[in-house]
Amino acid sequence: MKRQWTKEIYKFTGEEAIAVYGSPAKRKKSIKGFASRSDIRYLVVNYETLRNPQYMKLIKEIPFDIVALDEAQKIKSGVTDKYLNIEPSLNAKACYELKHIPYRFIATATPVQSKAEEIWSLFSFINDDILGSWEVFRERYCKYTTRFGITGSFNLGELYYRIAPNFIRRTKEMPEIQQQLPKVQHSHVFLEMTDAQERIQKHLLIKIEEVKDSLRSFGSGTKVINGNLMNVQQAKEYYDGIIQGLQTFLIESCDTPQLLVHEEASQMSHKVISELGLSSKEIEKSPKLEQLKTFTKQLLNDEPNSKVVIFTEYERMARIIYESLPQSVLYTGQISDREKNTVIERFREDPHTRFFISTRAGSTGLNLQVANYMVHFDLPYTATELEQRNGRIDRTGNNFSNITMYYYIMSDSYDEHMLQLLFKKSELAKEILTGGINNISKNQDVNSLAMDRLLQKKAASQQTKVSG
């Protein structure tokens, strides 16, 4: 991304820029070299560099006039609140050290991911006077409790009118933007679970309900759990951790049960498969992978100019897909910056490289508009991440007049409920950024909502059987 920014700066200004990357010694040399040169005005760094105190010290010694943050949602967690036990993220803490620079700008396609307080974090970087102190903002716009922290938002119409004069919003619905973008079709591909996947989903839901029952029956005082003496809060954190792990297994099993038994999988996931007594053949079946193979094979035969971006949340799943598809490249957080640049260039420039397989590492900052298809092999945790994924190909410069986003969903599974809830989740951002036109402000975690929906459905099904 840093190198891409230097290219864009030269494209629009005709000026050179220095990008900071590489070894610690090389990064220090780049920053010092920039400071000593009067003919270069642009320094490009990533958030990781800003988080390093040694690099930050060098940067703060340079008399910058302007600082601009791209992908500014990375500083969305900037709140310090001892009362609610909230600490700012490392990215936010680092960037707030640049607030002495006179002119400050931010750019993001997703300013609100799930909570209104994220808006405060962004505008606090721009100008403290816009929204005032965090304590005043919290009382005016946030619902909260000391036990559960921030649980919701209110007065969002008023919040919109306070921030509206300070941002420029461009949406894909605007006519002038639509002229620059391809037409987008969203297609949900519903697939039937295998018997093994159904058994895994049911087994996991039973385990989740058992864990919730244990928490509900904890009562007050202290108890010994798994060899440790715990109070109510400690027990809640312990059981919540188990539930989060089981939720992850629900999502992974929708992709392929293989994710629960590979060598890097947890002991808990191995135990789930062991308890069900599933065979290797049952574990290896993946309707999503078979659907993807069929689609890509047909595309190779029928559409010689088409390219596809494929997203999954899991690095192991990305590798399974990569090993299954010819003419593909793999982009994950596990590869070096040099390898990432090679992968991107190969996908963009080589007509024989047709498939770009990526984890979350590629969901922001990449320009992949050489593709006209995207496959969401599984769903991300937030509506923001889903929008960011789509934005890799749904952007200015895509020469295809039509592009298609495919969402692979296992019917009657955790997948299906996640899909429904992700689109509802996106309404919070719309409410803040449009002045409350949309009357939905759900702040509960999508994973929890999806799990609760499945548990309710399971309970209703059991009640129907008893009544019958």
C-alpha positions in Angstrom: 0.0 0.0 0.0 2.8 2.5 0.8 4.3 2.0 -2.6 0.9 2.3 -4.2 0.5 5.6 -2.4 3.8 6.9 -3.8 2.6 6.0 -7.3 -0.8 7.8 -6.8 1.0 10.9 -5.4 3.2 11.1 -8.5 0.2 10.5 -10.7 -1.8 13.4 -9.4 0.9 15.9 -8.3 3.9 15.0 -10.4 6.0 15.0 -7.2 8.1 12.2 -5.7 7.3 10.7 -2.3 9.3 8.7 0.2 7.7 5.5 1.5 9.0 4.1 4.8 9.3 0.3 4.9 11.9 -2.5 5.4 14.2 -3.2 8.3 14.3 -0.9 11.4 17.6 0.6 10.1 16.2 1.3 6.7 13.0 2.9 8.1 15.0 5.3 10.3 17.2 6.1 7.3 14.2 6.9 5.2 12.6 9.2 7.8 15.9 11.0 8.4 16.5 11.3 4.7 13.1 12.9 4.2 13.8 15.4 6.9 17.0 16.5 5.2 15.5 17.0 1.8 13.7 20.2 0.8 12.7 18.9 -2.6 10.4 16.1 -1.4 7.2 17.0 0.5 5.4 13.7 1.0 6.3 11.0 3.5 4.2 7.8 3.4 4.2 5.6 6.5 1.9 2.9 7.8 0.2 2.6 11.2 2.7 0.1 12.4 5.5 2.6 11.9 3.6 5.2 13.9 3.2 2.8 16.8 7.0 2.5 17.2 8.2 5.2 19.7 11.6 5.5 18.0 10.1 6.2 14.5 7.4 8.5 16.1 10.1 10.6 17.8 11.9 11.1 14.4 8.6 12.0 12.7 7.5 14.5 15.4 10.8 16.4 14.9 9.8 17.2 11.3 7.7 20.4 10.9 4.8 19.0 8.9 2.0 21.2 7.8 -0.5 18.5 7.0 -1.2 14.9 8.1 -3.7 12.7 6.3 -4.9 9.3 7.5 -6.2 6.8 5.0 -8.2 3.9 6.2 -8.9 6.0 9.2 -11.3 3.4 10.7 -8.1 2.0 12.2 -8.1 4.7 14.9 -11.8 4.2 15.7 -11.0 2.9 19.2 -9.6 6.1 20.6 -11.6 6.4 23.9 -9.9 6.5 27.3 -12.5 5.9 30.0 -11.3 4.7 33.4 -14.9 4.6 34.7 -15.9 2.0 32.0 -12.4 0.5 31.9 -11.8 1.4 28.2 -8.3 1.9 26.8 -7.5 3.4 23.4 -6.0 1.2 20.6 -2.3 1.5 19.9 -3.1 3.0 16.5 -5.3 5.7 18.0 -2.7 6.5 20.7 0.0 6.9 18.1 -2.0 9.0 15.7 -3.2 11.3 18.5 0.4 12.3 19.0 0.2 14.0 15.6 -2.5 16.4 16.7 0.0 19.2 16.9 0.2 19.3 13.1 -2.0 22.3 12.0 -4.1 20.6 9.2 -5.5 17.2 9.8 -7.6 15.1 7.4 -9.0 11.6 7.5 -10.4 9.4 4.7 -12.4 6.2 5.2 -15.2 4.4 3.4 -16.4 3.0 6.8 -16.4 5.7 9.5 -18.7 3.7 11.8 -18.3 0.0 12.1 -20.7 -0.8 15.0 -20.7 1.9 17.6 -21.4 5.6 17.8 -18.3 6.2 20.0 -16.2 5.4 17.0 -17.3 8.7 15.5 -15.9 10.5 18.5 -12.6 8.8 18.1 -12.3 10.0 14.5 -13.4 13.6 15.1 -11.2 13.9 18.2 -8.2 13.5 15.9 -9.5 16.2 13.5 -10.6 18.8 16.1 -11.5 18.4 19.7 -14.0 21.2 19.5 -16.3 19.4 17.1 -17.7 16.9 19.6 -16.1 18.1 22.9 -14.7 15.9 25.6 -15.4 12.2 25.7 -17.2 12.4 29.1 -19.7 14.9 27.6 -20.1 12.9 24.5 -20.7 9.7 26.5 -23.5 11.2 28.5 -25.2 12.8 25.5 -25.0 9.9 23.0 -24.1 6.6 24.6 -26.1 4.1 26.6 -23.8 2.3 29.1 -23.5 0.3 32.3 -20.4 -0.2 34.5 -20.7 -3.9 34.0 -21.2 -4.2 30.3 -19.7 -1.0 29.1 -21.3 0.8 26.1 -24.4 -1.0 25.0 -26.1 1.4 22.6 -26.6 4.9 21.2 -29.2 7.7 21.2 -29.7 11.3 20.0 -28.1 10.2 16.7 -30.0 12.8 14.7 -28.5 15.5 16.8 -25.1 13.9 16.4 -25.4 13.9 12.7 -26.1 17.7 12.6 -23.0 18.3 14.7 -20.6 16.4 12.5 -22.3 17.2 9.1 -20.4 20.5 8.4 -17.1 18.7 9.0 -17.2 15.9 6.5 -17.8 15.3 2.8 -19.7 12.1 2.1 -19.7 10.4 -1.3 -22.0 7.3 -1.8 -22.3 4.9 -4.6 -26.0 6.0 -5.0 -24.9 9.5 -6.2 -25.4 10.0 -9.9 -21.9 11.5 -10.4 -20.4 8.5 -8.6 -22.5 5.9 -10.4 -21.2 7.1 -13.8 -17.7 6.0 -12.7 -18.7 2.7 -11.3 -19.7 -0.7 -12.8 -23.2 -2.1 -12.2 -23.2 -4.5 -9.3 -25.2 -7.6 -8.8 -25.4 -9.4 -5.5 -26.1 -13.1 -5.7 -26.6 -15.4 -2.7 -25.7 -19.0 -3.4 -27.5 -21.2 -0.9 -26.0 -24.7 -0.5 -27.2 -27.7 1.5 -25.2 -28.9 4.4 -23.7 -32.4 4.5 -24.9 -34.7 7.2 -21.6 -34.2 9.0 -22.0 -30.4 8.9 -25.6 -30.7 10.3 -24.4 -32.9 13.1 -21.5 -30.5 13.9 -23.8 -27.5 14.0 -26.4 -29.2 16.3 -23.6 -30.5 18.6 -22.1 -27.1 18.9 -25.4 -25.4 19.7 -26.0 -27.9 22.5 -22.6 -27.2 23.9 -23.2 -23.4 23.7 -26.5 -23.9 25.6 -24.8 -26.0 28.2 -22.2 -23.2 28.8 -24.9 -20.6 29.0 -26.7 -22.7 31.6 -23.5 -23.0 33.6 -23.2 -19.2 33.7 -26.8 -18.7 34.6 -26.6 -21.1 37.5 -23.4 -19.6 38.8 -25.2 -17.4 41.4 -23.2 -15.1 43.6 -20.0 -15.4 45.5 -17.1 -17.6 44.3 -16.8 -21.1 42.8 -14.0 -23.3 41.6 -14.1 -23.7 37.8 -11.6 -25.8 36.0 -9.4 -25.8 39.0 -9.5 -22.0 39.5 -11.4 -20.0 42.1 -13.6 -17.4 40.3 -16.0 -14.6 41.1 -19.1 -13.7 39.0 -17.2 -11.4 36.6 -14.3 -13.9 36.2 -16.8 -16.7 35.5 -18.5 -14.6 32.9 -15.3 -13.9 31.1 -14.3 -17.6 31.3 -17.6 -18.8 29.8 -17.7 -16.0 27.2 -14.3 -17.2 26.0 -15.6 -20.7 25.6 -18.7 -19.5 23.7 -16.6 -17.4 21.4 -14.5 -20.4 20.5 -17.6 -22.5 19.8 -19.0 -19.7 17.6 -15.8 -19.8 15.6 -16.3 -23.5 15.1 -19.8 -22.9 13.9 -18.5 -20.6 11.1 -15.6 -22.8 10.3 -17.7 -25.9 9.9 -19.9 -24.2 7.3 -16.7 -23.8 5.2 -15.4 -27.3 5.8 -15.1 -29.6 8.8 -11.4 -29.9 7.9 -10.8 -26.5 9.7 -11.7 -28.2 13.0 -9.1 -31.0 12.7 -6.0 -29.6 10.9 -2.8 -29.7 12.9 -3.0 -26.0 14.0 -6.6 -26.3 15.2 -7.4 -26.2 19.0 -7.8 -29.2 21.2 -11.4 -28.1 21.8 -12.3 -28.3 18.1 -10.5 -31.7 17.8 -12.6 -32.9 20.7 -15.8 -31.8 19.0 -15.0 -34.0 15.9 -13.9 -36.8 18.1 -17.1 -36.8 20.1 -19.1 -37.1 16.9 -17.0 -40.0 15.5 -16.8 -38.5 12.0 -14.8 -40.3 9.4 -12.0 -38.6 7.3 -14.3 -38.8 4.2 -17.1 -37.0 6.0 -14.8 -34.3 7.3 -13.3 -33.6 3.8 -16.7 -32.9 2.2 -17.3 -29.2 1.5 -20.2 -28.1 -0.6 -18.8 -24.5 -0.8 -15.5 -25.8 -2.2 -17.2 -28.0 -4.7 -19.4 -25.0 -5.8 -16.3 -22.9 -6.2 -14.5 -25.5 -8.3 -17.5 -25.8 -10.6 -17.8 -22.0 -11.0 -14.1 -21.4 -11.6 -13.9 -24.3 -14.1 -16.8 -22.9 -16.1 -15.3 -19.4 -16.0 -11.9 -20.7 -17.3 -13.7 -22.3 -20.2 -16.3 -19.6 -21.1 -14.9 -16.2 -20.0 -11.2 -15.8 -20.9 -11.0 -12.2 -19.7 -12.8 -12.6 -16.4 -11.0 -12.6 -13.0 -12.2 -13.5 -9.5 -11.4 -12.3 -6.0 -12.1 -14.8 -3.3 -12.3 -13.9 0.4 -12.3 -16.1 3.5 -11.8 -15.3 7.1 -9.4 -18.2 7.7 -5.8 -18.5 6.5 -6.1 -22.3 6.5 -9.2 -22.1 4.3 -7.4 -19.8 2.0 -4.6 -22.3 1.5 -7.1 -25.1 0.9 -8.8 -23.0 -1.8 -5.4 -22.0 -3.3 -4.3 -25.7 -3.5 -7.6 -26.5 -5.2 -7.6 -23.8 -7.9 -5.1 -23.5 -10.8 -4.0 -20.1 -12.1 -4.4 -18.6 -8.6 -2.4 -16.4 -6.2 -2.6 -16.3 -2.4 -2.6 -13.2 -0.3 -2.5 -13.5 3.5 -1.0 -11.8 6.5 1.5 -14.6 6.7 3.5 -13.5 3.6 6.1 -10.8 3.4 5.5 -7.3 1.9 7.7 -8.2 -1.0 5.6 -11.3 -1.7 2.4 -9.3 -1.3 3.5 -6.8 -4.0 4.4 -9.7 -6.3 1.0 -11.3 -5.8 -0.9 -8.1 -6.5 1.2 -7.3 -9.6 0.8 -10.8 -11.0 -2.9 -10.8 -10.6 -3.2 -7.3 -12.2 -0.8 -7.9 -15.1 -0.7 -11.6 -15.9 -3.8 -12.6 -18.0 -3.2 -16.3 -17.0 -3.6 -15.5 -13.3 -7.3 -15.5 -12.8 -8.0 -16.0 -9.1 -6.9 -13.8 -6.2 -7.5 -15.7 -2.9 -7.3 -13.6 0.2 -7.9 -13.4 4.0 -8.9 -10.2 5.8 -5.3 -9.0 5.1 -6.5 -8.0 1.6 -9.9 -6.4 2.5 -8.6 -2.9 2.7 -6.3 -0.7 0.6 -6.0 -2.9 -2.4 -7.1 -1.9 -5.9 -8.2 -5.1 -7.6 -10.6 -3.6 -10.2 -9.2 -6.0 -12.9 -11.7 -8.5 -11.5 -15.4 -8.7 -12.3 -16.3 -11.3 -9.8 -16.0 -11.6 -6.1 -16.8 -14.7 -4.0 -17.4 -14.4 -0.3 -16.5 -18.0 0.7 -17.6 -17.1 4.2 -18.8 -13.9 5.9 -16.8 -11.4 7.9 -17.8 -10.4 11.4 -19.0 -6.9 10.6 -21.0 -5.2 7.8 -18.1 -2.8 7.5 -15.7 -5.6 6.6 -18.1 -6.9 4.0 -18.3 -3.4 2.4 -14.5 -3.2 2.5 -14.2 -6.5 0.7 -16.6 -5.5 -2.0 -14.8 -2.2 -2.4 -11.7 -4.0 -3.8 -13.4 -4.4 -7.1 -16.5 -2.1 -6.9 -14.4 1.0 -7.5 -13.5 3.7 -10.0 -11.3 2.3 -12.8 -13.0 -1.1 -13.2 -13.4 -1.5 -17.0 -16.1 -4.1 -16.7 -19.6 -2.7 -17.1 -21.0 -5.4 -14.8 -19.6 -7.1 -11.7 -21.1 -9.8 -9.5 -20.6 -10.5 -5.8 -21.4 -14.1 -4.8 -22.1 -15.0 -1.1 -21.8 -18.7 -0.3 -24.3 -19.6 2.4 -25.1 -22.9 4.0 -28.9 -23.1 4.3 -30.3 -23.3 7.9 -26.9 -22.8 9.4 -25.0 -20.1 11.3 -24.1 -18.7 7.9 -27.7 -17.8 7.0 -28.3 -16.0 10.2 -25.0 -14.1 9.9 -26.0 -12.9 6.5 -29.4 -11.5 7.7 -27.8 -9.7 10.7 -24.9 -8.2 8.8 -27.2 -6.2 6.6 -29.2 -5.0 9.6 -26.0 -4.1 11.3 -25.0 -1.7 8.5 -28.1 0.5 9.4 -26.3 2.0 12.4 -23.7 3.7 10.2 -26.4 4.9 7.9 -28.4 6.4 10.8 -25.4 8.4 12.0 -24.3 9.6 8.6 -27.7 10.5 7.3 -29.2 12.1 10.4 -31.4 9.3 11.7 -33.3 8.5 8.5 -32.9 4.8 9.3 -34.5 3.9 12.6 -32.2 1.0 13.5 -29.4 1.2 16.0 -28.4 -2.3 16.9 -25.1 -2.5 18.7 -25.1 -6.1 19.8 -22.4 -8.3 18.3 -23.5 -10.0 15.1 -22.0 -13.3 16.2 -24.0 -13.3 19.4 -27.2 -12.4 17.5 -26.7 -15.2 15.0 -26.0 -17.7 17.7 -29.1 -16.6 19.6 -31.2 -16.9 16.5 -30.0 -20.5 15.9 -30.7 -21.4 19.6 -34.2 -20.0 19.4 -34.8 -21.9 16.2 -33.5 -25.1 17.7 -35.7 -24.6 20.8 -38.8 -23.9 18.7 -38.1 -27.0 16.6 -37.9 -29.2 19.7 -41.1 -27.7 21.1 -42.9 -28.5 17.8 -41.7 -32.1 18.1 -43.0 -32.4 21.7 -46.4 -30.9 20.7 -46.7 -33.2 17.8 
